[in-house]
Amino acid sequence: MSGSYELLIESVDHEARGVAHIDGKVIFVDGALPGETVLASPYRKKAKYENAQLIEVLQPGGSRIAPQCPHYGICGGCSMQHADVRTQVAIKQRVLEDNLRFIGRVEPETLLRAIHGPSWGYRYRARLSVRHIAKKGGVLVGFHEKKSSFVADMRQCHVLPPRISALLLPLRALVSGLSIRDRMPQFELAIGSRVDALVLRILEAPSREDEDQLKRFAELHKVQFWLQSKGPETAVPFWPLDGAPLSYELPEFNVTMPFKPTDFTQVNHQINEVLVSRALRLLDAQPQERVGDFFCGLGNFTLPLARQAREVVGVEGSVPLVNRARDNAALNGLAGKAVFQAANLFEATPETLVKLGRFERILIDPPREGALELIKAIGILGQGDATWKPRRIVYVSCNPASLARDAGVLHHEFGYALKSAGVVNMFPHTSHVESMAVFEPG
């Protein structure tokens, strides 16, 4: 096969690429949708598959729409704007089901209704790269280009809140006038309930003139600047120093969550409220029960759970996060019901887990790597003593492959039933799949 060729798209893969077959090979076509006939040109050839670029849609599918963003196809921030939101969610649900079936060899008894919310202006966290490139006219601020380390020439971004999108060009002008414009690789955006924060990653201290420009920009555009010289722990407020603290709310549970701009928090605050609410309903902790919240972070699930259960133990690997979680519990009047421990859960064993005590119910919210060792420790303890087997486990995942692997271990090795599972559209217009699963002893 060479040149371009006509393809009938049969399905999509986990990266939202159209899937077709020709001459016994699988062809992955960027930007193609199921049911479409397209003209595509290969750009990477392997023995069993090819990656192809979409040249023309010869016969569009019913779910194709015009992308809203003028930078679609160049910017790597979104890959699914060409599909309507309903189709995006259906694709993600299929990705989850396929991972569970083929990796975990398990199927949920019930499919949960997908959680989704606003499609635009939802992104309250973002890492924007900064590059001074004279041949492109100066400074660029934005996401990377698709499959590239270059920074996209972004002038607007519809997944950012409109007021932040409107800052992209002013930020370019700001950085262009700084003496350290070649020593500022990125901005990190963190939006709270009362303040918009921008962390400037700096490799060199700003001059006095730079500081004056930053202060004027912050006051004009009502943002708070932080400076970060090395790792995330070095981020400190720069201006204004008396600004409102960053925080988000979980009003259903009367919880306020302060955070630092470099802390992990969910990108989509509106979806997070629904996510926490559903996770707690599914876990169904009772007033007399003791609950474990593993990979608890700042206490996003721990503190709401403490409104329901007798006691919640939050476990997290980062000591600074554990300390801030304790502060957050005290702020919300929950210090007596929410307790926190620092532990490396990627090295969990039955011996380390037993020190935490028995839990009637467990919530797990791991990073992309999943929670394999923790799952094994829970399962082994339950095999040795039925009182160590939790009545229910709710697993919140940002990677369907690691969820599927862990679900397979729980089911095939330790006899847990996968009662339900479903997707959470935390990142509309991207191929990122967030999901939730519920397990009970078989």
C-alpha positions as a Markdown table, in Angstrom:
| # | Residue | x | y | z |
|---|---|---|---|---|
| 1 | Met | 0.0 | 0.0 | 0.0 |
| 2 | Ser | 1.3 | 3.5 | -0.8 |
| 3 | Gly | -0.1 | 6.9 | -1.4 |
| 4 | Ser | -3.7 | 7.5 | -0.3 |
| 5 | Tyr | -6.6 | 5.2 | -0.3 |
| 6 | Glu | -10.3 | 5.0 | 0.4 |
| 7 | Leu | -11.4 | 3.4 | 3.6 |
| 8 | Leu | -14.6 | 2.5 | 5.4 |
| 9 | Ile | -14.3 | 3.3 | 9.1 |
| 10 | Glu | -15.6 | 0.4 | 11.2 |
| 11 | Ser | -15.0 | 1.6 | 14.8 |
| 12 | Val | -12.7 | 3.9 | 16.9 |
| 13 | Asp | -9.8 | 3.0 | 19.2 |
| 14 | His | -8.9 | 4.2 | 22.7 |
| 15 | Glu | -7.2 | 7.3 | 21.2 |
| 16 | Ala | -10.4 | 8.2 | 19.2 |
| 17 | Arg | -8.8 | 7.2 | 15.9 |
| 18 | Gly | -11.0 | 5.6 | 13.3 |
| 19 | Val | -10.2 | 1.9 | 12.7 |
| 20 | Ala | -10.4 | 0.3 | 9.2 |
| 21 | His | -8.9 | -2.8 | 7.6 |
| 22 | Ile | -7.3 | -3.2 | 4.2 |
| 23 | Asp | -5.2 | -6.0 | 2.7 |
| 24 | Gly | -5.2 | -7.8 | 6.1 |
| 25 | Lys | -3.8 | -4.7 | 8.0 |
| 26 | Val | -5.4 | -2.5 | 10.6 |
| 27 | Ile | -5.4 | 1.2 | 9.7 |
| 28 | Phe | -5.8 | 3.8 | 12.4 |
| 29 | Val | -7.0 | 7.1 | 10.9 |
| 30 | Asp | -6.8 | 10.3 | 12.9 |
| 31 | Gly | -10.1 | 12.2 | 13.0 |
| 32 | Ala | -12.3 | 9.6 | 11.4 |
| 33 | Leu | -15.6 | 8.4 | 12.8 |
| 34 | Pro | -17.4 | 5.0 | 12.6 |
| 35 | Gly | -19.6 | 4.6 | 9.5 |
| 36 | Glu | -17.6 | 7.1 | 7.4 |
| 37 | Thr | -15.9 | 6.6 | 4.1 |
| 38 | Val | -12.7 | 8.6 | 4.0 |
| 39 | Leu | -9.6 | 9.2 | 2.0 |
| 40 | Ala | -6.5 | 8.7 | 4.1 |
| 41 | Ser | -2.7 | 8.8 | 3.7 |
| 42 | Pro | -0.4 | 6.7 | 5.8 |
| 43 | Tyr | 2.4 | 8.4 | 7.8 |
| 44 | Arg | 3.6 | 5.4 | 9.8 |
| 45 | Lys | 3.8 | 1.8 | 8.5 |
| 46 | Lys | 4.3 | -1.3 | 10.6 |
| 47 | Ala | 4.0 | -5.0 | 9.8 |
| 48 | Lys | 0.5 | -5.3 | 11.2 |
| 49 | Tyr | -0.9 | -1.8 | 11.2 |
| 50 | Glu | -0.6 | 1.7 | 9.8 |
| 51 | Asn | -1.3 | 5.2 | 11.1 |
| 52 | Ala | -2.9 | 7.4 | 8.6 |
| 53 | Gln | -3.8 | 11.1 | 8.2 |
| 54 | Leu | -7.3 | 12.0 | 7.2 |
| 55 | Ile | -7.2 | 13.7 | 3.8 |
| 56 | Glu | -11.0 | 14.0 | 3.0 |
| 57 | Val | -14.3 | 12.8 | 4.4 |
| 58 | Leu | -16.0 | 11.3 | 1.3 |
| 59 | Gln | -19.1 | 10.3 | 3.2 |
| 60 | Pro | -19.6 | 11.8 | 6.7 |
| 61 | Gly | -21.2 | 10.0 | 9.5 |
| 62 | Gly | -24.2 | 11.3 | 11.4 |
| 63 | Ser | -22.2 | 12.2 | 14.4 |
| 64 | Arg | -19.7 | 14.5 | 12.7 |
| 65 | Ile | -19.9 | 18.2 | 13.5 |
| 66 | Ala | -17.8 | 21.2 | 12.7 |
| 67 | Pro | -15.1 | 21.7 | 15.4 |
| 68 | Gln | -15.7 | 24.9 | 17.4 |
| 69 | Cys | -12.0 | 25.7 | 17.9 |
| 70 | Pro | -10.1 | 27.3 | 15.0 |
| 71 | His | -6.9 | 25.6 | 16.3 |
| 72 | Tyr | -8.4 | 22.1 | 16.0 |
| 73 | Gly | -6.1 | 19.7 | 14.2 |
| 74 | Ile | -3.0 | 21.7 | 15.1 |
| 75 | Cys | -3.3 | 22.0 | 18.8 |
| 76 | Gly | -2.9 | 18.7 | 20.6 |
| 77 | Gly | -5.2 | 19.7 | 23.5 |
| 78 | Cys | -8.4 | 18.2 | 22.0 |
| 79 | Ser | -8.8 | 15.3 | 19.5 |
| 80 | Met | -12.6 | 14.7 | 19.4 |
| 81 | Gln | -14.1 | 18.1 | 18.6 |
| 82 | His | -15.2 | 16.6 | 15.2 |
| 83 | Ala | -17.7 | 14.3 | 17.0 |
| 84 | Asp | -20.8 | 15.4 | 18.9 |
| 85 | Val | -20.7 | 15.1 | 22.7 |
| 86 | Arg | -23.1 | 12.2 | 22.8 |
| 87 | Thr | -20.9 | 10.2 | 20.4 |
| 88 | Gln | -17.8 | 11.2 | 22.4 |
| 89 | Val | -19.3 | 9.7 | 25.5 |
| 90 | Ala | -20.5 | 6.6 | 23.7 |
| 91 | Ile | -16.9 | 6.1 | 22.4 |
| 92 | Lys | -15.5 | 6.3 | 25.9 |
| 93 | Gln | -18.1 | 3.9 | 27.2 |
| 94 | Arg | -17.1 | 1.4 | 24.5 |
| 95 | Val | -13.4 | 1.9 | 25.4 |
| 96 | Leu | -14.1 | 1.1 | 29.0 |
| 97 | Glu | -16.2 | -2.0 | 28.1 |
| 98 | Asp | -13.5 | -3.3 | 25.7 |
| 99 | Asn | -10.8 | -2.8 | 28.3 |
| 100 | Leu | -12.8 | -4.7 | 30.9 |
| 101 | Arg | -13.6 | -7.5 | 28.5 |
| 102 | Phe | -10.3 | -8.0 | 26.8 |
| 103 | Ile | -7.8 | -7.0 | 29.6 |
| 104 | Gly | -9.7 | -7.9 | 32.8 |
| 105 | Arg | -11.9 | -10.7 | 31.2 |
| 106 | Val | -14.8 | -9.4 | 33.2 |
| 107 | Glu | -18.1 | -7.6 | 32.4 |
| 108 | Pro | -20.1 | -5.4 | 34.7 |
| 109 | Glu | -23.5 | -6.6 | 35.8 |
| 110 | Thr | -24.9 | -3.1 | 35.2 |
| 111 | Leu | -23.7 | -0.2 | 33.1 |
| 112 | Leu | -23.8 | 3.1 | 35.0 |
| 113 | Arg | -25.3 | 6.1 | 33.2 |
| 114 | Ala | -22.4 | 8.3 | 32.0 |
| 115 | Ile | -21.6 | 11.4 | 34.0 |
| 116 | His | -21.2 | 14.5 | 31.8 |
| 117 | Gly | -21.6 | 18.2 | 32.1 |
| 118 | Pro | -20.6 | 21.4 | 30.3 |
| 119 | Ser | -18.6 | 20.8 | 27.1 |
| 120 | Trp | -16.8 | 24.1 | 27.0 |
| 121 | Gly | -15.1 | 26.4 | 29.5 |
| 122 | Tyr | -14.7 | 23.5 | 31.9 |
| 123 | Arg | -10.9 | 23.3 | 32.3 |
| 124 | Tyr | -10.0 | 24.8 | 35.6 |
| 125 | Arg | -6.4 | 23.4 | 35.6 |
| 126 | Ala | -4.0 | 23.5 | 32.7 |
| 127 | Arg | -0.3 | 23.6 | 31.9 |
| 128 | Leu | 0.5 | 26.1 | 29.2 |
| 129 | Ser | 3.9 | 26.0 | 27.6 |
| 130 | Val | 5.8 | 29.2 | 26.9 |
| 131 | Arg | 8.3 | 29.6 | 24.0 |
| 132 | His | 10.0 | 32.7 | 22.7 |
| 133 | Ile | 10.3 | 32.0 | 18.9 |
| 134 | Ala | 11.5 | 35.0 | 16.9 |
| 135 | Lys | 10.7 | 33.5 | 13.5 |
| 136 | Lys | 7.1 | 33.0 | 14.6 |
| 137 | Gly | 6.8 | 36.6 | 15.7 |
| 138 | Gly | 7.7 | 36.4 | 19.4 |
| 139 | Val | 6.3 | 34.5 | 22.3 |
| 140 | Leu | 3.8 | 31.6 | 22.1 |
| 141 | Val | 1.6 | 30.5 | 25.1 |
| 142 | Gly | -0.5 | 27.4 | 24.8 |
| 143 | Phe | -0.7 | 23.6 | 24.5 |
| 144 | His | 1.7 | 21.6 | 22.4 |
| 145 | Glu | 0.9 | 20.9 | 18.8 |
| 146 | Lys | -0.5 | 17.5 | 18.0 |
| 147 | Lys | 2.2 | 14.8 | 18.2 |
| 148 | Ser | 4.9 | 17.5 | 18.6 |
| 149 | Ser | 7.0 | 19.3 | 21.1 |
| 150 | Phe | 6.2 | 22.7 | 19.4 |
| 151 | Val | 3.9 | 25.1 | 21.1 |
| 152 | Ala | 0.7 | 25.7 | 19.1 |
| 153 | Asp | 0.0 | 29.3 | 18.0 |
| 154 | Met | -3.1 | 29.6 | 20.1 |
| 155 | Arg | -5.1 | 32.8 | 20.3 |
| 156 | Gln | -8.1 | 31.3 | 22.0 |
| 157 | Cys | -9.1 | 28.1 | 23.8 |
| 158 | His | -12.7 | 27.1 | 24.2 |
| 159 | Val | -12.1 | 24.4 | 26.9 |
| 160 | Leu | -10.6 | 27.1 | 29.1 |
| 161 | Pro | -13.0 | 29.5 | 30.9 |
| 162 | Pro | -13.7 | 32.5 | 28.6 |
| 163 | Arg | -11.9 | 34.9 | 30.9 |
| 164 | Ile | -8.8 | 32.7 | 30.8 |
| 165 | Ser | -8.9 | 32.2 | 27.0 |
| 166 | Ala | -9.0 | 36.0 | 26.7 |
| 167 | Leu | -5.7 | 36.2 | 28.5 |
| 168 | Leu | -3.7 | 34.1 | 26.0 |
| 169 | Leu | -2.7 | 37.1 | 23.9 |
| 170 | Pro | -2.1 | 39.5 | 26.8 |
| 171 | Leu | 0.1 | 36.8 | 28.4 |
| 172 | Arg | 2.1 | 36.7 | 25.2 |
| 173 | Ala | 2.6 | 40.4 | 25.3 |
| 174 | Leu | 3.5 | 40.2 | 29.0 |
| 175 | Val | 6.2 | 37.6 | 28.5 |
| 176 | Ser | 7.6 | 39.3 | 25.4 |
| 177 | Gly | 8.4 | 42.3 | 27.6 |
| 178 | Leu | 10.2 | 40.4 | 30.4 |
| 179 | Ser | 14.0 | 40.0 | 30.6 |
| 180 | Ile | 13.5 | 36.3 | 31.5 |
| 181 | Arg | 11.3 | 35.5 | 28.5 |
| 182 | Asp | 13.7 | 32.8 | 27.5 |
| 183 | Arg | 13.8 | 31.4 | 31.0 |
| 184 | Met | 10.1 | 30.8 | 31.5 |
| 185 | Pro | 9.1 | 27.4 | 30.1 |
| 186 | Gln | 5.5 | 27.3 | 31.3 |
| 187 | Phe | 2.5 | 28.7 | 33.2 |
| 188 | Glu | 0.4 | 26.4 | 35.4 |
| 189 | Leu | -3.2 | 27.5 | 35.7 |
| 190 | Ala | -5.3 | 26.8 | 38.8 |
| 191 | Ile | -8.8 | 28.2 | 39.2 |
| 192 | Gly | -10.5 | 28.3 | 42.6 |
| 193 | Ser | -13.9 | 29.5 | 43.7 |
| 194 | Arg | -12.6 | 33.1 | 44.3 |
| 195 | Val | -9.3 | 33.5 | 42.5 |
| 196 | Asp | -7.5 | 32.5 | 39.3 |
| 197 | Ala | -3.9 | 31.6 | 39.9 |
| 198 | Leu | -1.0 | 31.4 | 37.4 |
| 199 | Val | 2.2 | 29.7 | 38.5 |
| 200 | Leu | 5.2 | 31.0 | 36.5 |
| 201 | Arg | 7.9 | 28.3 | 36.2 |
| 202 | Ile | 11.1 | 30.4 | 36.2 |
| 203 | Leu | 14.6 | 29.3 | 35.6 |
| 204 | Glu | 16.0 | 32.7 | 36.5 |
| 205 | Ala | 14.8 | 35.3 | 39.0 |
| 206 | Pro | 12.8 | 38.2 | 37.5 |
| 207 | Ser | 14.4 | 41.6 | 37.5 |
| 208 | Arg | 12.9 | 44.6 | 39.3 |
| 209 | Glu | 11.3 | 45.8 | 36.1 |
| 210 | Asp | 9.9 | 42.2 | 35.4 |
| 211 | Glu | 8.4 | 42.2 | 38.9 |
| 212 | Asp | 6.7 | 45.6 | 38.2 |
| 213 | Gln | 5.2 | 44.3 | 34.9 |
| 214 | Leu | 3.9 | 41.2 | 36.6 |
| 215 | Lys | 2.3 | 43.2 | 39.4 |
| 216 | Arg | 0.6 | 45.5 | 36.9 |
| 217 | Phe | -0.7 | 42.6 | 34.9 |
| 218 | Ala | -2.0 | 40.8 | 38.0 |
| 219 | Glu | -3.9 | 43.9 | 39.1 |
| 220 | Leu | -5.3 | 44.7 | 35.6 |
| 221 | His | -6.5 | 41.2 | 34.9 |
| 222 | Lys | -7.5 | 40.2 | 38.5 |
| 223 | Val | -5.2 | 37.1 | 38.6 |
| 224 | Gln | -2.8 | 35.9 | 41.3 |
| 225 | Phe | 0.8 | 35.2 | 40.2 |
| 226 | Trp | 3.0 | 32.5 | 41.9 |
| 227 | Leu | 6.6 | 31.9 | 41.2 |
| 228 | Gln | 8.1 | 28.4 | 41.0 |
| 229 | Ser | 11.9 | 28.1 | 40.8 |
| 230 | Lys | 12.4 | 24.3 | 40.9 |
| 231 | Gly | 10.0 | 21.5 | 41.9 |
| 232 | Pro | 6.2 | 22.0 | 42.7 |
| 233 | Glu | 7.0 | 22.4 | 46.4 |
| 234 | Thr | 9.0 | 25.7 | 45.6 |
| 235 | Ala | 5.9 | 27.5 | 44.3 |
| 236 | Val | 5.2 | 30.6 | 46.4 |
| 237 | Pro | 2.7 | 33.5 | 46.0 |
| 238 | Phe | 4.2 | 36.5 | 44.3 |
| 239 | Trp | 1.3 | 39.0 | 43.8 |
| 240 | Pro | -1.0 | 40.0 | 45.3 |
| 241 | Leu | 0.2 | 38.7 | 48.6 |
| 242 | Asp | -3.1 | 39.4 | 50.3 |
| 243 | Gly | -5.2 | 37.7 | 47.7 |
| 244 | Ala | -8.0 | 35.2 | 48.4 |
| 245 | Pro | -6.8 | 31.6 | 49.0 |
| 246 | Leu | -7.4 | 29.0 | 46.3 |
| 247 | Ser | -10.2 | 26.6 | 47.2 |
| 248 | Tyr | -13.1 | 24.7 | 45.7 |
| 249 | Glu | -16.5 | 23.7 | 47.2 |
| 250 | Leu | -18.4 | 20.5 | 47.6 |
| 251 | Pro | -21.7 | 22.2 | 48.7 |
| 252 | Glu | -23.7 | 18.9 | 48.9 |
| 253 | Phe | -21.4 | 17.9 | 51.8 |
| 254 | Asn | -20.7 | 21.4 | 53.2 |
| 255 | Val | -17.0 | 21.0 | 52.5 |
| 256 | Thr | -14.5 | 23.7 | 51.5 |
| 257 | Met | -11.2 | 22.4 | 50.1 |
| 258 | Pro | -8.2 | 24.8 | 50.1 |
| 259 | Phe | -5.4 | 23.8 | 47.8 |
| 260 | Lys | -2.1 | 25.1 | 46.4 |
| 261 | Pro | -1.9 | 25.7 | 42.6 |
| 262 | Thr | 0.6 | 22.8 | 42.2 |
| 263 | Asp | -1.5 | 20.3 | 44.1 |
| 264 | Phe | -3.5 | 17.7 | 42.2 |
| 265 | Thr | -7.1 | 18.6 | 42.0 |
| 266 | Gln | -9.7 | 17.6 | 39.4 |
| 267 | Val | -9.6 | 19.6 | 36.1 |
| 268 | Asn | -13.4 | 19.9 | 35.9 |
| 269 | His | -14.9 | 21.2 | 39.2 |
| 270 | Gln | -18.5 | 20.8 | 38.1 |
| 271 | Ile | -18.0 | 17.2 | 37.1 |
| 272 | Asn | -16.0 | 16.6 | 40.3 |
| 273 | Glu | -19.1 | 17.6 | 42.4 |
| 274 | Val | -21.2 | 15.0 | 40.6 |
| 275 | Leu | -18.3 | 12.4 | 40.7 |
| 276 | Val | -18.0 | 12.7 | 44.5 |
| 277 | Ser | -21.8 | 12.6 | 45.0 |
| 278 | Arg | -22.2 | 9.4 | 42.9 |
| 279 | Ala | -19.1 | 7.7 | 44.4 |
| 280 | Leu | -20.5 | 8.2 | 47.9 |
| 281 | Arg | -24.0 | 7.0 | 46.9 |
| 282 | Leu | -22.5 | 3.9 | 45.4 |
| 283 | Leu | -20.3 | 3.2 | 48.4 |
| 284 | Asp | -23.3 | 3.7 | 50.7 |
| 285 | Ala | -21.2 | 4.1 | 53.9 |
| 286 | Gln | -23.3 | 3.7 | 57.0 |
| 287 | Pro | -23.0 | 5.9 | 60.2 |
| 288 | Gln | -21.6 | 3.0 | 62.2 |
| 289 | Glu | -19.0 | 2.0 | 59.6 |
| 290 | Arg | -15.3 | 2.6 | 59.2 |
| 291 | Val | -14.2 | 3.5 | 55.7 |
| 292 | Gly | -10.8 | 3.5 | 53.9 |
| 293 | Asp | -10.0 | 6.1 | 51.2 |
| 294 | Phe | -6.9 | 5.1 | 49.4 |
| 295 | Phe | -4.9 | 7.6 | 47.3 |
| 296 | Cys | -6.9 | 10.3 | 49.1 |
| 297 | Gly | -4.9 | 13.4 | 48.1 |
| 298 | Leu | -6.3 | 16.5 | 49.8 |
| 299 | Gly | -9.4 | 14.6 | 51.0 |
| 300 | Asn | -11.6 | 15.1 | 48.0 |
| 301 | Phe | -13.6 | 12.0 | 48.9 |
| 302 | Thr | -12.4 | 11.6 | 52.5 |
| 303 | Leu | -14.1 | 14.7 | 53.9 |
| 304 | Pro | -17.5 | 14.1 | 52.3 |
| 305 | Leu | -17.3 | 10.5 | 53.5 |
| 306 | Ala | -16.6 | 11.8 | 57.0 |
| 307 | Arg | -20.1 | 13.4 | 57.0 |
| 308 | Gln | -21.6 | 9.9 | 56.6 |
| 309 | Ala | -19.4 | 7.3 | 58.3 |
| 310 | Arg | -18.2 | 6.7 | 61.8 |
| 311 | Glu | -14.6 | 7.2 | 60.8 |
| 312 | Val | -12.7 | 7.6 | 57.5 |
| 313 | Val | -9.0 | 6.8 | 57.1 |
| 314 | Gly | -7.4 | 8.6 | 54.2 |
| 315 | Val | -4.1 | 7.2 | 52.9 |
| 316 | Glu | -1.8 | 9.0 | 50.5 |
| 317 | Gly | 1.9 | 8.7 | 49.5 |
| 318 | Ser | 2.7 | 12.4 | 49.7 |
| 319 | Val | 3.5 | 13.7 | 53.2 |
| 320 | Pro | 2.8 | 17.3 | 52.3 |
| 321 | Leu | -0.6 | 16.3 | 50.9 |
| 322 | Val | -1.4 | 14.4 | 54.0 |
| 323 | Asn | -0.5 | 17.4 | 56.1 |
| 324 | Arg | -2.8 | 19.6 | 54.0 |
| 325 | Ala | -5.6 | 17.0 | 54.1 |
| 326 | Arg | -5.4 | 17.1 | 57.9 |
| 327 | Asp | -5.6 | 20.9 | 57.8 |
| 328 | Asn | -8.6 | 20.7 | 55.5 |
| 329 | Ala | -10.3 | 18.3 | 57.9 |
| 330 | Ala | -9.8 | 20.7 | 60.8 |
| 331 | Leu | -11.1 | 23.6 | 58.7 |
| 332 | Asn | -14.3 | 21.7 | 58.0 |
| 333 | Gly | -14.7 | 20.5 | 61.6 |
| 334 | Leu | -14.0 | 16.9 | 60.7 |
| 335 | Ala | -10.6 | 16.3 | 62.5 |
| 336 | Gly | -12.2 | 13.8 | 64.8 |
| 337 | Lys | -13.8 | 11.7 | 62.0 |
| 338 | Ala | -11.3 | 12.0 | 59.1 |
| 339 | Val | -7.7 | 10.8 | 59.9 |
| 340 | Phe | -4.9 | 10.6 | 57.5 |
| 341 | Gln | -1.8 | 8.4 | 57.1 |
| 342 | Ala | 1.2 | 8.6 | 54.7 |
| 343 | Ala | 2.1 | 5.4 | 53.0 |
| 344 | Asn | 3.4 | 4.2 | 49.6 |
| 345 | Leu | 0.4 | 2.3 | 48.3 |
| 346 | Phe | 2.3 | 1.1 | 45.3 |
| 347 | Glu | 4.2 | -1.1 | 47.7 |
| 348 | Ala | 1.2 | -2.1 | 49.8 |
| 349 | Thr | 1.3 | -5.6 | 51.4 |
| 350 | Pro | -1.1 | -7.4 | 53.7 |
| 351 | Glu | 1.3 | -6.6 | 56.5 |
| 352 | Thr | 1.2 | -2.9 | 55.9 |
| 353 | Leu | -2.5 | -2.8 | 55.3 |
| 354 | Val | -3.4 | -4.7 | 58.4 |
| 355 | Lys | -1.8 | -1.9 | 60.5 |
| 356 | Leu | -4.6 | 0.4 | 59.3 |
| 357 | Gly | -7.3 | -1.7 | 60.8 |
| 358 | Arg | -10.4 | -3.2 | 59.2 |
| 359 | Phe | -12.7 | -1.3 | 56.8 |
| 360 | Glu | -16.3 | -2.1 | 56.1 |
| 361 | Arg | -16.1 | -0.2 | 52.8 |
| 362 | Ile | -13.2 | 1.1 | 50.7 |
| 363 | Leu | -12.8 | 3.8 | 48.0 |
| 364 | Ile | -9.8 | 3.8 | 45.7 |
| 365 | Asp | -8.8 | 6.7 | 43.4 |
| 366 | Pro | -5.3 | 5.9 | 42.1 |
| 367 | Pro | -3.2 | 7.6 | 39.4 |
| 368 | Arg | -2.9 | 6.1 | 36.0 |
| 369 | Glu | -0.7 | 3.2 | 37.2 |
| 370 | Gly | -3.7 | 1.8 | 39.1 |
| 371 | Ala | -3.7 | 0.0 | 42.4 |
| 372 | Leu | -2.5 | -3.5 | 41.8 |
| 373 | Glu | -0.5 | -4.1 | 45.0 |
| 374 | Leu | -3.2 | -2.6 | 47.1 |
| 375 | Ile | -5.8 | -4.7 | 45.4 |
| 376 | Lys | -3.8 | -7.8 | 46.0 |
| 377 | Ala | -3.3 | -6.9 | 49.7 |
| 378 | Ile | -7.0 | -6.4 | 50.2 |
| 379 | Gly | -7.8 | -9.7 | 48.4 |
| 380 | Ile | -5.2 | -11.7 | 50.4 |
| 381 | Leu | -6.4 | -10.4 | 53.7 |
| 382 | Gly | -10.0 | -11.2 | 52.8 |
| 383 | Gln | -9.1 | -14.7 | 51.9 |
| 384 | Gly | -7.4 | -15.3 | 55.2 |
| 385 | Asp | -10.1 | -13.7 | 57.4 |
| 386 | Ala | -13.6 | -12.9 | 56.1 |
| 387 | Thr | -13.9 | -10.0 | 58.5 |
| 388 | Trp | -11.1 | -8.2 | 56.4 |
| 389 | Lys | -13.2 | -8.4 | 53.2 |
| 390 | Pro | -14.9 | -5.1 | 52.7 |
| 391 | Arg | -18.7 | -5.1 | 51.9 |
| 392 | Arg | -18.1 | -2.9 | 48.9 |
| 393 | Ile | -15.2 | -1.3 | 46.9 |
| 394 | Val | -15.7 | 1.8 | 44.7 |
| 395 | Tyr | -12.8 | 2.3 | 42.3 |
| 396 | Val | -12.5 | 5.7 | 40.6 |
| 397 | Ser | -10.1 | 5.5 | 37.6 |
| 398 | Cys | -8.3 | 7.8 | 35.2 |
| 399 | Asn | -7.0 | 4.9 | 33.0 |
| 400 | Pro | -9.4 | 2.1 | 31.8 |
| 401 | Ala | -6.5 | -0.3 | 31.1 |
| 402 | Ser | -5.2 | -0.3 | 34.7 |
| 403 | Leu | -8.8 | -0.4 | 36.1 |
| 404 | Ala | -9.5 | -3.4 | 33.8 |
| 405 | Arg | -6.3 | -5.2 | 35.0 |
| 406 | Asp | -7.2 | -4.6 | 38.7 |
| 407 | Ala | -10.8 | -5.6 | 38.1 |
| 408 | Gly | -9.6 | -8.9 | 36.6 |
| 409 | Val | -7.4 | -9.6 | 39.7 |
| 410 | Leu | -10.3 | -8.8 | 42.1 |
| 411 | His | -12.7 | -11.0 | 40.2 |
| 412 | His | -10.6 | -14.0 | 39.1 |
| 413 | Glu | -8.2 | -14.2 | 42.0 |
| 414 | Phe | -10.3 | -13.0 | 44.9 |
| 415 | Gly | -13.9 | -13.7 | 43.9 |
| 416 | Tyr | -15.2 | -10.1 | 43.8 |
| 417 | Ala | -18.1 | -9.4 | 41.5 |
| 418 | Leu | -18.0 | -6.3 | 39.2 |
| 419 | Lys | -21.5 | -5.0 | 40.1 |
| 420 | Ser | -21.4 | -1.9 | 37.9 |
| 421 | Ala | -19.2 | 0.4 | 35.9 |
| 422 | Gly | -19.5 | 3.6 | 33.8 |
| 423 | Val | -17.6 | 6.5 | 32.4 |
| 424 | Val | -17.2 | 10.1 | 33.6 |
| 425 | Asn | -16.7 | 12.6 | 30.9 |
| 426 | Met | -14.2 | 14.7 | 32.9 |
| 427 | Phe | -12.4 | 15.9 | 29.8 |
| 428 | Pro | -14.9 | 16.6 | 26.9 |
| 429 | His | -13.4 | 16.7 | 23.4 |
| 430 | Thr | -10.4 | 14.6 | 24.5 |
| 431 | Ser | -9.8 | 10.8 | 24.4 |
| 432 | His | -9.2 | 10.8 | 28.1 |
| 433 | Val | -11.5 | 8.2 | 29.8 |
| 434 | Glu | -12.3 | 8.6 | 33.5 |
| 435 | Ser | -14.5 | 5.9 | 35.0 |
| 436 | Met | -15.9 | 4.3 | 38.1 |
| 437 | Ala | -16.5 | 0.7 | 39.1 |
| 438 | Val | -18.2 | -1.0 | 42.0 |
| 439 | Phe | -17.1 | -4.4 | 43.5 |
| 440 | Glu | -18.7 | -6.6 | 46.0 |
| 441 | Pro | -17.6 | -10.0 | 47.4 |
| 442 | Gly | -19.0 | -12.9 | 45.3 |
